[in-house]
Amino acid sequence: MTLDELILDIQDELTFAKALPYSIPEPEIKRIITNAERYFYDNWKHAVEPRYLLIPQEVFSSTGFKQHRTIQLPDCVGFVHDVKQPNSSGSMFGTMDADFADNKFIGSEVFLTPFIGESIMYRTIIFSFLDLVKGFTIDTFAYDYNKNTRKLTILGRSPRQNGIVLTIAKKIPADDLYTDEVFQRYVRAKAKLRLGDLLTTFDYNLPGGIKPNYTNLVTKAENELTQVLEMMKGEN
């Protein structure tokens, strides 16, 4: 669904397919849709998609990164969930078997040893060993991401090779968001509330002296908005 189609749908909802001679201006409808987009990208699980973004090593040797330690991400990036360095399938213990990974080796040593007799002392030594091994196997980076400026700041160490891989939430195209039934219900309810504000502000009457039931319009819109927010909360 395009923006124009969504605007027409909202206008038909407000006027009962042009049966009533009042609506809200089109610029106000566009403003409602724009605000709803921001809210849904931040709070609706189906408005974003999980993706991986590779930042090449050349970025970290640039002058801009060395000065500010920030990376400008594309506009479609909503959130950054994780920052890791890509590693090869080899093992620190010299084996090429991808199934025999470092984590499995460490996990078996830490969690499969018994808690009897002198094994408790052995377990304490194993935990110390685990802390030491973390310095060799850790693949995450400390970072901060500002969703307004879309700048990723690397707070700790910088990658030395292979760059980094970001786990991100990518915003879906606006046309796909407009097709979402939950989004449509949300913007319709918001438009009805704005129409209620407009009619009560000017004490609007229909031709023939008929006065619209503002209370009924606003009450139904508020109930619909509450149902949509509860549904979003449950889905998320």
ABEGO torsion letter per residue (X at the ends): XBAAAAAAAAAAAAAGGGABABBBBAAAAAAAAAAAAAAAAAABAAABBBBBBBBBAAAAABAAAAAAGBBBBBAABABBABBBBBBBABBAAGBABAABBAAAAAAAAAAABBBBEAAAAAAAAAAAAAAAAAAAABABBBBBBBAAAGBBBBABBBBABGEBBBBBBBBBBAAAAAABAAAAAAAAAAAAAAAAAAAAAAGBBBBGGBBBBAAAAAAAAAAAAAAAAAAAAAAX
